[in-house]
Amino acid sequence: MKTGLCALFLLATAAGPLEAIELTQPGGVLHGYPAMVNLTGKKLGRGEFTQEMQGKLLRIEISYDLNNGHQIVEKASFQQRPEVAQKEWSWQEHNGGTLVRRYAIDFDSGKATAEKREKNGLRHWSEQLKIEPGQTFAGFGFTLALQNLRDRLHKGEAITLKAVGFMPKPRVVPVKLSYHGVDRMSMSERVLRGEHFMVQAEIPAVLKLFIKISDTSIWLTPPPSSFLRYEGPLAEPTEQVVRVDLTSGGESGRARPVDKQ
């Protein structure tokens, strides 16, 4: 059965030529303090976000302190010209100074690695992935892609990109990006409006009988678009769904559609 599932997953990764993502919203220097909560709004940890230009690359780092020495750090870099493309991505989790898991991908070479602590110790994976330059993203890369695809998605276009995922073995799967209207949500004692976008894995229906992959929702502020909220798996696509708010403190309420009237 395991072999059959792998074959179905590989079939799902087949896709035709994809278009380059035109830079419509250049990234600059940003510094923020997001909050990670569960879907009921209970605080899980506090974070710090930095974004800056280093030479020709836009670099981001997001760290979360989940208390008691439990920490998560995500790093990524991107080129913005001549087209938007992700260059690197890594995500690692430590608990009390001990590595729990680490994922990394070099988009130029296609080399992806994973480490995860299991009952018998730290297990390792290494894969050579087929990367479509400028069309394959991971982690925060999809927020950047959405910012630059916003106008096309807002007009009703559904766009297929590719995602690097870890289960924990690295692999590539096509994902569909779509726009789902304007929502309002409570955050840090304010009610904010955000444009709701979804990132959904495109896998065969029969594969969904064996594994559950959660959709990812990302909310951006009205133009000029910037990150507002994330709801999706913590890291691996089959695990706990968390919420990340742009700002910490106060209530974190469920997003609800704005009355179209």
N, C-alpha and C positions, 0 to 999 in steps of 0.2 A: 504493500500500500504506500509506503514512504516513497518508493521510486515513482509510482503513478502520480503522487501529489507533486513531486519535483517536476515531472514532465508537464503537468498542467500549468504549473507556475511559469515555466519557461515559455510555454505557448502564450501565456498572458502578456509576456514582455515583448512580443512581436508587434511592431508598429511601423507605419510608413514614415517618409521624410517629414521633419518638423521645421517650422519657420523660426528664424532668429527672433529674440525678444529685443525690440527697439528700446533704447533708453529714453523714457519719457519723464522720469523724475529722478534726477541725480541724488545720490546719498551724500550726506555731509556728517559733521560732527554732532553726536548726540550722547546724552548721558541721562540715565533714568534709573528708577528703583521699582521694578515690577514686583508683584506679589503672586505667589503660587497658592491656589486654594483648590478644594475639591468642588464637585458640582453643586453642593449645598451651600457653598460659600465659606466653609471652615478653612481657616488659614493653615497651610502646610509649611510655608517658608517664605522668607524675604529674599529679594534678589537685587542684583545690580547689573545694569546694561550699559555697555560702552560701544560706540561706533565712531570710527575715525578713518581718515585717509592716510595710508602709508605708501608713499610713492604713487604708483598707478592703481593700487589695490584698496578696496574698501574692506576694512576689517571690523568684525564684531566679536564681542565676548559677553556672554551672559552667565552669571554665577548665581547659585541659590544656596542659602544656608537653611537646611531643614531641621536644625537644632541637634544637640547632642553629638556634634562632630560629623553629621551627615551632610555631605555637600555634593553639588552637581555643577559642572562647568561645561558650557558649550562654546565652541569657537568656530569661526568661518571666515573665509575671505572671498572677494568677488572682484572681477573686472567689470567695468561699466561701459567701456568703449573698446572696439567698435560696436559691441553688443553686450548685453547683460549676460554674464556667465559666472557660475560658481567655480572656484578653484580648489578650495579645501573645506573640510568639515570634520569636526571631532566632538565627541560627547563622552564625558567620563563621570563616574559616580564613585565617591569614597565614603566610607563609614568608619569613623574613629581612626582615620589615617590608613585604613586598609582598602585597596582597590576592590570595588564590587564588580564593575564592568567598565569597558572602554570600547568605543567604536570610532573608526576613522576612515576617511576616503580622500585620496588624492585624485581630483577630477582630470588632471592632465595625463597621468599614467594609467588611471583606472584601477589602481591597487587599493583594495579595501581590506581592513583588518578588524577583528573583534576579539575581545577577551571578556570572559564572564566567569565569576566564581561560582562553582557548583559544589556538590557534596564532596567530590574527590579532589577539589582544588581548582586552580585557575585553568580554564579551557581556552584554547586559541583557535581562531579561524583566519584564513587568508584567501582572498579570491581576486581574480583578475576580471573586472567587470567591463562590459562594453558601454562606454559613456558617449552620449550624444552631446558634444560641446554646446553650451548655451541652452540646452533643453533638458538637462538632468540636474536636479537639485536635491538637497537634504536639509532637514531641520529648518532653521530660520530663513534659509534660502527661498522657501516658498512665500514668505512675507514679502521679500524683495521682488520676487517674480510678480506677485499680485499687484504690487504698487505700480509696476511698469506695464502691466496688462489691464489695468483697471478700466480704461476707456473701452477696450474691446469687449471685456466681460460685461460691462454695464449696458452695452447695446444688445446683449442676449447671446453673444457668441460663447460656446463651450470650447475650451482649449485643452488639448491633451499634452502633457509633459511627461517626464519620467522621474521617478523618485528612487533614491538609494535607501533601502530599508534594511534593518537588521533583525533577525528572528531566532537566535542572534547571528546566524550565518548571513553574511552580506549578500544582497541581491538587488536587482533592478526591476521595477514594476511600473507600467503606465498608470498615470493618474489623471482624472478629469477635473479641471478648474471651472467653477461656475459661480454666478452672482445670484444672491437670494434676497435682495431688497435691503431696506434700512430697518434696523432694530434700535430699540432703546434699552438701556441697562443701567442699574445703579452701581456706582463705583466710587469709593472714597467720598461718601456723603454727597455725591452729585448724581444726577441722571444725565447720561451721555448718549449721543446717537452715533451709530457706526454702521458702515456698509458691510453686509454679511457675505462672505465668500466661502465656498466649500472646496475641499480637496478630497476626492474620492478615488480609492484604488479600483482600477478596472481589472477584475479577475473573473475567470469563468464561474458561472453560477454553481456548478457542481463542487468547486473548491470551497465555496462559502458554506457547504454542508459540514466541512471538516474544521475550518478555522473561521474565527470571527475577527475581521479587521475593522476597527472603528473609523468612521469618517472624521476628518479634521475640519473645524470651522475657524476661520480667521476674520476678525473684524478690523476694518481700517477706518480712520477718521475721514470725513468728507474732504475732497481735494483742497489743498495738497495732501495726498494720502500718506498716513503714517500708522504705525501699529497701535491698536487699541486693546484687543483681546484675542486670546487663543484658547480653544477647547479641543483637546485631542489626546492621543496616547502620550504617556510620559516619555517613552523612548521607543520600545518595540511596539509594532502596530497592533498587537493583541493584548496589551496590558492596560493597566488603570488609566482612565481618562481624567485629565486634570484641566484646570483653568488657570491661565496666566493673565492677570490684569496689568494694564500699563502703569497704574499707580497703586500703592499699598495703603492700607488703613481704611476704616469704615466698612460698610456693608458691600458685599459683592453679590449682586442680584442676577437672576436669570435674564438673558436677552429675550425681548419680546418684540414682534413686528410693530412698526409704527402704523397707525391707522392711515390708510391711503387717502381717506377723505381730508 
